[in-house]
Amino acid sequence: MVANLFYAGDLYGSFLLHILSVYHLPSGAVQLPIAGHVSLESMERQIVEFEATVILATVTTMSQLSERILSSGKTHSYVRLLLFSGEAFYDDQAGLLKVAFPNATIRSVVYGSMDCGIIGLPPKPEHYTNDTRLHQVNDPNIIVEIITEDGKVTTTPGEVGSLVVTNLERQLMPIVRYPSGDRAAWVDPALGLFRVLDRDRTAIRLGPVSVDFVDLRRIVSTILRGRPVRRLQAIVTREDRKDLLTLNIAFTPATDEESSQLQAELREEMGVVRPMFREHVEKDLINPLRIKFITMQELAVNPRSGKIVEVQDLRSTTI
């Protein structure tokens, strides 16, 4: 019994793609076309009523559903497989899902986009290493290249670069070396195995200071040290005629004292990782980093896809 919680319509293809994928399974399966735009209450009710054993969804939907399940003191032990796609999955999110679905294995169902098509597939069993980021090139339909910061194509295992795609099937709208928007590294180029790492450099501009979202994730990982952080979100606004960066962290500290201590340590680490940010705060050219600990439900999402928006720039401009 497969519950499809992906989004339908608005030019998003994930819901239909996975309806057809399950339809063409040699073994067959019963589908629950729930979709991602319905309420969490409706999702859970139908999963429970039909005892779905497999869930297809974005990581955001799975995390929100898990929080709802745990808040009511329940777990769903009959779910055996969680298949995600559409956004990155991080280790710090696994704990939440494994508590809500204690018997479920977490896997990527496919790696791709509407523009590029299906880029990577789950690796063959003999190559799988329990790493959800590992994929196998959709050969011969797709050519994957990884380009380093100096613009060179690399085939060196472990060397990180931007992943670009050439789709050999599309003829009406050619896709040639199209940026996927992700960073990746080869694991075994001969076998077509690559590891998706994170989003390509998403730069946040605060006055003359640039901060990468990758840096923010590293800062939080360093300071929170294994605590169950659901997601991060950077909000850029204006306050007192200066730019303000607010870092929303989906995590609940145990006490007010822990909250205050973590906020102070995060600000300090920000100054270490990005000294230019600290210098401009000291010069009163930009506002100090603001930290908010919030729930998953409070994070801003794309109204069309339901995915969490990692960087939201709310500064208004007249130009």
Secondary structure, 3 states (H helix, E strand, C coil): CEEECCCCECCECHHHHHHHHHHCCCCCCCEECCCCCCCHHHHHHHHHHHCCCEEEECHHHHHHHHHHHHHCCCCCCCCCEEEECCCCCCHHHHHHHHHHCCCCEEEECCEEECCCEEEEECCCHHHCCCCCCEEEECCCCEEEEEECCCCCEECCCCCEEEEEEEECCCCCCCEEEEEEEEEEEEEEHHHCEEEEEEECCCEEEECCEEEEHHHHHHHHHHHHCCCCCCCEEEEEEEECCEEEEEEEEECCCCCHHHHHHHHHHHHHHHHHHCHHHHHHHHCCCCCCCEEEEECHHHCCECCCCCCECCEEECCCCCC
